[in-house]
Amino acid sequence: MTTAQPHPPTLGLILAGGLARRMGGGDKPRMRVGGQSILFRVIERLRPQCALLLLNANGDPRRFADTGLPVVADDIPDFAGPLAGILAGLDWAARHAPDIADVVSVPGDCPFLPRDLVARLHAARSKSGRPLACARSGDWRHPVIGLWPVALRGDLRHALTVEGLRKIELWTARHGVALADWPAQPFDPFFNVNTPEDAAEAERIALQHPQA
């Protein structure tokens, strides 16, 4: 595990389990931006910040073999949304990385993630005294980009399986969530690719901001 981090060891969870309906299906993270797949851009940004990386994806895990990452599927049926993927990551951490107390989740379709994401989420949580943290750019919250204690996995499983809860912010509001802020200009670091038009815009950003 990495030991030089300015924050506690953290598992990075890349959420790639969506259905990509607005892109006509398939794996959105495989789209290329700036000459590289979005997924590998996410991995390249997140790996130095985390002790371990994990991919959450449903379907045949062998399609992600080239990443070299362990792949965990949702165990909540019927594509229950990002909270199911986050729960899968928390459960995996509890079983396979018991020394890690926290998971940072990111979508697999965000090509410009900040390289200080994990440190700033930890700092925001520590300063606020709340158990959870999520990213905000400008006035826009990004609840999927968050810091999650493994210790809350039992509560999350109950919310998903017993209460049928699906909205992230309804669950996080119960516990308290700190906000870590980034500017949204000259581009939003949490811009995500949902449509063909988004893909074209991401390519424009990559060309104009080659260090992004």
Contacts in CASP RR format, 6 or more apart in sequence:
PFRMAT RR
TARGET T0000
AUTHOR 0000-0000-0000
METHOD contacts of the structure
MODEL  1
MTTAQPHPPTLGLILAGGLARRMGGGDKPRMRVGGQSILFRVIERLRPQC
ALLLLNANGDPRRFADTGLPVVADDIPDFAGPLAGILAGLDWAARHAPDI
ADVVSVPGDCPFLPRDLVARLHAARSKSGRPLACARSGDWRHPVIGLWPV
ALRGDLRHALTVEGLRKIELWTARHGVALADWPAQPFDPFFNVNTPEDAA
EAERIALQHPQA
1 9 0 8 1.000
1 51 0 8 1.000
1 52 0 8 1.000
1 99 0 8 1.000
2 9 0 8 1.000
2 48 0 8 1.000
2 50 0 8 1.000
2 51 0 8 1.000
3 9 0 8 1.000
5 49 0 8 1.000
5 50 0 8 1.000
5 51 0 8 1.000
5 118 0 8 1.000
5 119 0 8 1.000
6 119 0 8 1.000
7 118 0 8 1.000
7 119 0 8 1.000
7 122 0 8 1.000
7 123 0 8 1.000
8 100 0 8 1.000
8 101 0 8 1.000
8 102 0 8 1.000
8 122 0 8 1.000
9 51 0 8 1.000
9 99 0 8 1.000
9 100 0 8 1.000
9 101 0 8 1.000
10 49 0 8 1.000
10 50 0 8 1.000
10 51 0 8 1.000
10 100 0 8 1.000
10 102 0 8 1.000
10 103 0 8 1.000
10 104 0 8 1.000
10 118 0 8 1.000
10 122 0 8 1.000
10 147 0 8 1.000
11 50 0 8 1.000
11 51 0 8 1.000
11 52 0 8 1.000
11 53 0 8 1.000
11 54 0 8 1.000
11 89 0 8 1.000
11 92 0 8 1.000
11 93 0 8 1.000
11 97 0 8 1.000
11 100 0 8 1.000
11 102 0 8 1.000
11 103 0 8 1.000
11 104 0 8 1.000
12 46 0 8 1.000
12 49 0 8 1.000
12 50 0 8 1.000
12 52 0 8 1.000
12 53 0 8 1.000
12 54 0 8 1.000
12 103 0 8 1.000
12 104 0 8 1.000
12 105 0 8 1.000
12 106 0 8 1.000
12 118 0 8 1.000
13 53 0 8 1.000
13 54 0 8 1.000
13 55 0 8 1.000
13 56 0 8 1.000
13 85 0 8 1.000
13 86 0 8 1.000
13 89 0 8 1.000
13 103 0 8 1.000
13 104 0 8 1.000
13 105 0 8 1.000
13 106 0 8 1.000
14 29 0 8 1.000
14 39 0 8 1.000
14 42 0 8 1.000
14 43 0 8 1.000
14 46 0 8 1.000
14 53 0 8 1.000
14 54 0 8 1.000
14 55 0 8 1.000
14 56 0 8 1.000
14 69 0 8 1.000
14 105 0 8 1.000
14 106 0 8 1.000
14 107 0 8 1.000
14 108 0 8 1.000
15 56 0 8 1.000
15 82 0 8 1.000
15 85 0 8 1.000
15 86 0 8 1.000
15 105 0 8 1.000
15 106 0 8 1.000
15 107 0 8 1.000
15 108 0 8 1.000
15 144 0 8 1.000
16 27 0 8 1.000
16 28 0 8 1.000
16 29 0 8 1.000
16 39 0 8 1.000
16 55 0 8 1.000
16 56 0 8 1.000
16 57 0 8 1.000
16 64 0 8 1.000
16 107 0 8 1.000
16 108 0 8 1.000
17 56 0 8 1.000
17 57 0 8 1.000
17 58 0 8 1.000
17 74 0 8 1.000
17 79 0 8 1.000
17 85 0 8 1.000
18 28 0 8 1.000
18 58 0 8 1.000
18 79 0 8 1.000
18 81 0 8 1.000
19 25 0 8 1.000
19 79 0 8 1.000
20 26 0 8 1.000
20 27 0 8 1.000
20 28 0 8 1.000
22 194 0 8 1.000
22 195 0 8 1.000
23 31 0 8 1.000
23 193 0 8 1.000
23 194 0 8 1.000
23 195 0 8 1.000
23 196 0 8 1.000
23 199 0 8 1.000
27 39 0 8 1.000
27 57 0 8 1.000
27 63 0 8 1.000
28 38 0 8 1.000
28 108 0 8 1.000
28 109 0 8 1.000
28 193 0 8 1.000
28 194 0 8 1.000
29 37 0 8 1.000
29 38 0 8 1.000
29 39 0 8 1.000
29 42 0 8 1.000
29 108 0 8 1.000
29 109 0 8 1.000
30 37 0 8 1.000
30 38 0 8 1.000
30 39 0 8 1.000
31 37 0 8 1.000
31 38 0 8 1.000
31 109 0 8 1.000
31 193 0 8 1.000
31 199 0 8 1.000
32 38 0 8 1.000
33 41 0 8 1.000
33 111 0 8 1.000
33 193 0 8 1.000
33 199 0 8 1.000
33 202 0 8 1.000
33 203 0 8 1.000
33 206 0 8 1.000
34 111 0 8 1.000
34 203 0 8 1.000
34 206 0 8 1.000
34 207 0 8 1.000
35 206 0 8 1.000
36 44 0 8 1.000
38 108 0 8 1.000
38 109 0 8 1.000
38 110 0 8 1.000
38 111 0 8 1.000
38 193 0 8 1.000
38 202 0 8 1.000
39 67 0 8 1.000
39 108 0 8 1.000
40 67 0 8 1.000
41 111 0 8 1.000
41 112 0 8 1.000
41 113 0 8 1.000
42 106 0 8 1.000
42 108 0 8 1.000
42 110 0 8 1.000
42 111 0 8 1.000
42 113 0 8 1.000
43 53 0 8 1.000
43 67 0 8 1.000
43 69 0 8 1.000
45 113 0 8 1.000
45 114 0 8 1.000
45 115 0 8 1.000
45 117 0 8 1.000
46 53 0 8 1.000
46 104 0 8 1.000
46 106 0 8 1.000
46 113 0 8 1.000
46 117 0 8 1.000
46 118 0 8 1.000
47 53 0 8 1.000
48 115 0 8 1.000
49 104 0 8 1.000
49 115 0 8 1.000
49 116 0 8 1.000
49 117 0 8 1.000
49 118 0 8 1.000
49 119 0 8 1.000
50 104 0 8 1.000
50 118 0 8 1.000
51 97 0 8 1.000
51 100 0 8 1.000
52 97 0 8 1.000
52 100 0 8 1.000
53 69 0 8 1.000
54 69 0 8 1.000
54 70 0 8 1.000
54 71 0 8 1.000
54 72 0 8 1.000
54 89 0 8 1.000
54 92 0 8 1.000
54 93 0 8 1.000
55 64 0 8 1.000
55 67 0 8 1.000
55 69 0 8 1.000
55 70 0 8 1.000
55 71 0 8 1.000
55 72 0 8 1.000
56 71 0 8 1.000
56 72 0 8 1.000
56 73 0 8 1.000
56 74 0 8 1.000
56 85 0 8 1.000
56 86 0 8 1.000
56 88 0 8 1.000
56 89 0 8 1.000
57 63 0 8 1.000
57 64 0 8 1.000
57 71 0 8 1.000
57 73 0 8 1.000
58 73 0 8 1.000
58 74 0 8 1.000
58 79 0 8 1.000
59 73 0 8 1.000
61 71 0 8 1.000
61 73 0 8 1.000
64 71 0 8 1.000
70 92 0 8 1.000
70 96 0 8 1.000
72 85 0 8 1.000
72 88 0 8 1.000
72 89 0 8 1.000
72 91 0 8 1.000
72 92 0 8 1.000
73 88 0 8 1.000
74 80 0 8 1.000
74 81 0 8 1.000
74 84 0 8 1.000
74 85 0 8 1.000
74 87 0 8 1.000
74 88 0 8 1.000
75 84 0 8 1.000
75 87 0 8 1.000
75 88 0 8 1.000
75 91 0 8 1.000
76 84 0 8 1.000
76 85 0 8 1.000
76 87 0 8 1.000
76 160 0 8 1.000
76 161 0 8 1.000
80 160 0 8 1.000
80 166 0 8 1.000
81 166 0 8 1.000
82 105 0 8 1.000
82 107 0 8 1.000
82 144 0 8 1.000
82 168 0 8 1.000
83 156 0 8 1.000
83 159 0 8 1.000
83 160 0 8 1.000
83 165 0 8 1.000
83 166 0 8 1.000
83 168 0 8 1.000
83 171 0 8 1.000
84 160 0 8 1.000
85 105 0 8 1.000
86 103 0 8 1.000
86 105 0 8 1.000
86 148 0 8 1.000
86 156 0 8 1.000
87 153 0 8 1.000
87 156 0 8 1.000
87 157 0 8 1.000
87 160 0 8 1.000
89 103 0 8 1.000
89 105 0 8 1.000
90 103 0 8 1.000
90 148 0 8 1.000
90 150 0 8 1.000
90 152 0 8 1.000
90 153 0 8 1.000
90 156 0 8 1.000
91 153 0 8 1.000
93 100 0 8 1.000
93 103 0 8 1.000
93 150 0 8 1.000
94 150 0 8 1.000
94 153 0 8 1.000
100 150 0 8 1.000
101 149 0 8 1.000
101 150 0 8 1.000
101 151 0 8 1.000
102 122 0 8 1.000
102 147 0 8 1.000
102 148 0 8 1.000
102 149 0 8 1.000
102 150 0 8 1.000
103 147 0 8 1.000
103 148 0 8 1.000
103 150 0 8 1.000
104 117 0 8 1.000
104 118 0 8 1.000
104 121 0 8 1.000
104 145 0 8 1.000
104 146 0 8 1.000
104 147 0 8 1.000
104 148 0 8 1.000
105 144 0 8 1.000
105 145 0 8 1.000
105 146 0 8 1.000
105 148 0 8 1.000
106 113 0 8 1.000
106 117 0 8 1.000
106 144 0 8 1.000
106 145 0 8 1.000
106 146 0 8 1.000
107 144 0 8 1.000
107 145 0 8 1.000
107 192 0 8 1.000
109 192 0 8 1.000
109 193 0 8 1.000
109 194 0 8 1.000
110 145 0 8 1.000
110 190 0 8 1.000
110 191 0 8 1.000
110 192 0 8 1.000
110 193 0 8 1.000
111 191 0 8 1.000
111 193 0 8 1.000
111 202 0 8 1.000
111 206 0 8 1.000
111 212 0 8 1.000
112 187 0 8 1.000
112 188 0 8 1.000
112 189 0 8 1.000
112 190 0 8 1.000
112 191 0 8 1.000
112 202 0 8 1.000
112 205 0 8 1.000
112 209 0 8 1.000
112 212 0 8 1.000
113 145 0 8 1.000
113 189 0 8 1.000
113 190 0 8 1.000
114 120 0 8 1.000
114 182 0 8 1.000
114 189 0 8 1.000
117 135 0 8 1.000
117 145 0 8 1.000
117 180 0 8 1.000
118 147 0 8 1.000
120 180 0 8 1.000
120 182 0 8 1.000
121 133 0 8 1.000
121 134 0 8 1.000
121 135 0 8 1.000
121 146 0 8 1.000
121 147 0 8 1.000
121 180 0 8 1.000
122 133 0 8 1.000
122 147 0 8 1.000
123 180 0 8 1.000
124 133 0 8 1.000
124 178 0 8 1.000
124 179 0 8 1.000
124 180 0 8 1.000
124 181 0 8 1.000
125 131 0 8 1.000
125 132 0 8 1.000
125 133 0 8 1.000
125 147 0 8 1.000
125 178 0 8 1.000
127 178 0 8 1.000
128 178 0 8 1.000
129 178 0 8 1.000
130 175 0 8 1.000
130 176 0 8 1.000
130 177 0 8 1.000
130 178 0 8 1.000
131 149 0 8 1.000
131 152 0 8 1.000
131 175 0 8 1.000
131 176 0 8 1.000
132 146 0 8 1.000
132 147 0 8 1.000
132 148 0 8 1.000
132 149 0 8 1.000
132 152 0 8 1.000
132 172 0 8 1.000
132 175 0 8 1.000
132 176 0 8 1.000
132 177 0 8 1.000
132 178 0 8 1.000
133 146 0 8 1.000
133 147 0 8 1.000
133 177 0 8 1.000
133 178 0 8 1.000
133 179 0 8 1.000
133 180 0 8 1.000
134 141 0 8 1.000
134 142 0 8 1.000
134 143 0 8 1.000
134 144 0 8 1.000
134 145 0 8 1.000
134 146 0 8 1.000
134 147 0 8 1.000
134 172 0 8 1.000
134 177 0 8 1.000
134 178 0 8 1.000
134 179 0 8 1.000
134 180 0 8 1.000
135 141 0 8 1.000
135 142 0 8 1.000
135 145 0 8 1.000
135 146 0 8 1.000
135 179 0 8 1.000
135 180 0 8 1.000
135 182 0 8 1.000
135 190 0 8 1.000
136 142 0 8 1.000
136 179 0 8 1.000
136 180 0 8 1.000
136 181 0 8 1.000
136 182 0 8 1.000
137 181 0 8 1.000
137 182 0 8 1.000
137 183 0 8 1.000
137 184 0 8 1.000
137 188 0 8 1.000
137 189 0 8 1.000
137 190 0 8 1.000
138 181 0 8 1.000
138 182 0 8 1.000
138 183 0 8 1.000
138 184 0 8 1.000
140 184 0 8 1.000
140 188 0 8 1.000
140 190 0 8 1.000
141 169 0 8 1.000
141 179 0 8 1.000
142 190 0 8 1.000
143 168 0 8 1.000
143 169 0 8 1.000
143 172 0 8 1.000
143 177 0 8 1.000
144 168 0 8 1.000
145 190 0 8 1.000
152 175 0 8 1.000
155 175 0 8 1.000
156 171 0 8 1.000
159 165 0 8 1.000
159 171 0 8 1.000
160 166 0 8 1.000
165 171 0 8 1.000
169 177 0 8 1.000
182 189 0 8 1.000
182 190 0 8 1.000
186 208 0 8 1.000
186 209 0 8 1.000
187 205 0 8 1.000
187 208 0 8 1.000
187 209 0 8 1.000
187 212 0 8 1.000
189 212 0 8 1.000
191 198 0 8 1.000
191 201 0 8 1.000
191 202 0 8 1.000
191 205 0 8 1.000
192 198 0 8 1.000
193 199 0 8 1.000
193 202 0 8 1.000
205 212 0 8 1.000
206 212 0 8 1.000
END
